[in-house]
Amino acid sequence: MIALPSITTSLVISSPFIGSFLGVLAWRLPEGRSPFFNRSRCPFCNGVLRVCELIPLVSYAVQKGRCRQCQAPIDKFHPLMEVAALVVAGSADLATHFDPTGNSPIHIMAQGCLFGWVLLLLAAIDLRSHTLPDYLTQPLLGVGLLFAALQGRTNFHIHTLTALLSWLVFEGLATLYRALRHREGLGGGDAKLIAAGGGWLGPLLLPEIIGSAAIMTLIAAAISTKGRLKGAMKIPLGPGLSLALWGGWLIETSGLAYA
């Protein structure tokens, strides 16, 4: 008999397909287009892509990064999303092997992939449109608090309080910046994303997560602009915040936060 792969292995194997779908969502949702009822097309020649052209990573490599019909370059955003989703699943699987709580690896892996993939989608959307939509951040908060509730009433109360305080701090900073500079600084979506992170992770690493997110965002902005940062330019915080939250989840799950 052929042994079937475990659920955790299946999540890792399927992750590039998940990443491909997340890429479609990140591309279409900010434009108000349905990700389900429109065939994938080349943005240059409008040619419909065949199934063999939609195999994650493989199709990009076989076609050497170009459209089969018009030879236009395929946006690297798509294979990068597929690789990122694979990294999320692989690192979540690795973290389960170091989990000190004795919880089911399948449950931890499923939670980690859900958290990481939604963070990946939010980061991609923020990069493309400078928005963090409520229809993603608010359910993410709700799911995080649900998992906290399953771990006990005290844990739920702590995570709920962390989410509320995180949101209040970010909203307070945004209000203060608006009053002093007469323009938007932090977006409302950033406050809701950090609240969702507080609901998932609790208070232990939140200061380090916020600090890391700010540093990574400034470094990325400096690199992308070659150091020519301007005071009024928009710099999305969502990608750095998402990466920092994911790192926080890995550290907490592997037990390093309690070492």
N, C-alpha and C positions, 0 to 999 in steps of 0.2 A: 504493500500500500504506500501511496505517496503521502508523506506527512504534510498537513496543512500548516501554513505559517501562523504564529501566534497573533493575537490581536495587536500587540504592541509592534510587532514586525510588520503587520499589514498596514498600520498607520504610517510607518516610515516609508514603506514601498509606495503607498498611495499619495504621499505628501506632495510630490511634484505635480500631480493632477489637481490636488487641492490648490496649490500655488497658482496653477494656470487659471483656475476658476476665480481665485481671488484677484488675479490680474485683470480679468474681464470685469469683475465688479468694480475695481478701482478705476478702470478706464471709462465705464459706462455710467455708473451711478451719479457722479458729479455732473454729467451731461443730461441726466434725466432719461436715459435710455434703458430699456429692459435688458437684463443680462440673459434672459431665457428664450426670447422669441425672435431673436435676430441672429442670422448666420454670421459666423466670423468672416470678415473680409479684409483684404489688403487695403490699407488706407490710401495707397497711391493709385492702384489700378482698379480698385473696387471688386477685384475678383474673389469669388467665394472660395474659401479654403476647404480642401478635402480633409477627410478624417486622418489620412496619413500625414498631413501637414500640421496636425494639432497634437501630435505625441510629444509630451513635455520633454525638453532638452534634446531628445533624439532628433526630432524634426529640424530643430535649429542647427544642430551639428551637421546633419546630412545635407541640408540646403546651404550650409556655410553662411548662415545668417542673412540669407536673401530670399525674397519672394520667388516662388517657383515660376510665376507667370511673367512678372515684369522686371525681376532681378533688383528691385528696390531693397535697400537694407531694412531688415526687421528690427524694430525698436528693441534695444537690449533690456528694456523694462520687463519684457515677458519672461525671458530665461532667468533674469535675476529674481523675479518673484517665485519662480519654480525652485530655484536653488535655496532661496530664503525659507520657503516652506519646508524644504527637506532639512535644512539646518535646525529649524524649530523642532521638528519631530525627532531628529536624531539626538539633539541635546536634551529634550524631554525624556527620551528613552534612557539616556545615560544617567540623568539625574535620579531616575527611579532606583537605580542600583545602589545609590548612596543614601537613600531616604532612611532616616533613623527611626521613623514612627512605626514602621511595620505595616503600613497601609498597603492595600492591593496595588501592585504595579500597574495593573490595567486602569484602575480608577485614577491614579496619579497621572498616568500617561494621557488619558482622555482629557482630564482637566487641563493639563499643560498644553496639549495641542490646541484645545479650544481657546485658551487664553492667548497663546502665542500667535495663532493664526488670525484672531480678531485684531490683535495689536499690529500685526503685519499689514492687514487691510487698512486699518486706521492710518498707519504711517504712510502707506502708499497714497491714500486719498488726500492726506494733508500735503504731501509733496506736490501732487498734481493740482489741487484746487484751493489749498490753504483753508480747508474746512475739516472739522471733526464732527460728523453728523450725529445728532441726538439718537437716531434710530440704531446706532451701533454702541455709543458710549453708555446710554441708559440701560439697555438690556445687559451689557457687560457688567455694569454695577449690580444689577439685580441677580445675575447668576453667581457673581462672587459672594454676595451676601447669603444666597441660598446655600452655597457650599460651606460658608462659615456657620450657618445655623445648623447644618447637619453635624458639625463638630461640637455643638453644645451651645447653650444659651449664653454663657459668659463670652465665648469666642464671638458669637454673633453681635453682642453688645459692643465689644471692643472694636470689631471691624466696622460696624455701623458708625460709631463715634469717630473713628479714624477717617472714614469717607466724608463725613459731614465737616470735620475740622479742616481736612485737606481742601475741600471745595470752598469753604469760607476764607481760608488763607489766600488761595489763588484769586477768588473774586475780590477780596479786599485789596490785593496788589494791583489787580486790573483797574479797580475804581480809583485807587490812589494815583496810578500812572495817568489815567484819563484826566483826572482833575489837575495834575501838575503840568502835563504836556499837551493837553487838549487834542489828543488822538488816541487811538486804540493801541494798547501794548499787548497784553495777554488776551487771547480770545476766550469766549465762553466755553468753547469746546475743550480747551486745555484744562480748565477747572473741572469739567465733568470727567475728563479722562483720568486726572489724578485722583478724583473721588472714586472712580471705578477701581483704580489701582489700590487705593486704601481699603476698599471692600474686599478685594482678593487677598491682599498681603498683610493687612494690619499695620501697626505703627512701627514695627521694629526697624526696618530699613528705609522708611519713607524719606527722612532727611537726606540720606546718602543717595537715594534714587533721584530726588529733585536736583541735588547738586550735580550729580553725574549727567543728568539730562541737559542742564544748562551748559555745562562745560562742553559736552559733545556737540551740542547745537552751535555754539560759538565757533568751535574748531572747524566743523563742517562748513559753516557759512564763510569763515575766513579762507578756507581752501577753495571753495567754489567761486569766490569773488577775488581770489588772489590777494587777499588782505585789504581790498578796497571797500570796506564796509561803510555804508552810509546810514545816517541816523534814522531816516524815514523808511528804509527798505524793509519789506516783510520777510521775516525769517520764521518758517514753521517750526514750532517746538514739538509737535506731535511725533515725528520720527525719533528724535532723541529721547523723548519721554517714553515712547513705546519700547525702545531698546533697553532703557534703564529699568523699566518695569519688568521686562522679560528676564533681564539679568537678576533682578531681585527675586523673582519666582524661582529661578534655578538655584540661587544661593540658599534660599529658605528651604526648598525641597531637598537639597542635598545635605542639609544640616550644617552648612558652613556658617550660617548666621548665628548658630548657638555654640560654636566652638570657642 
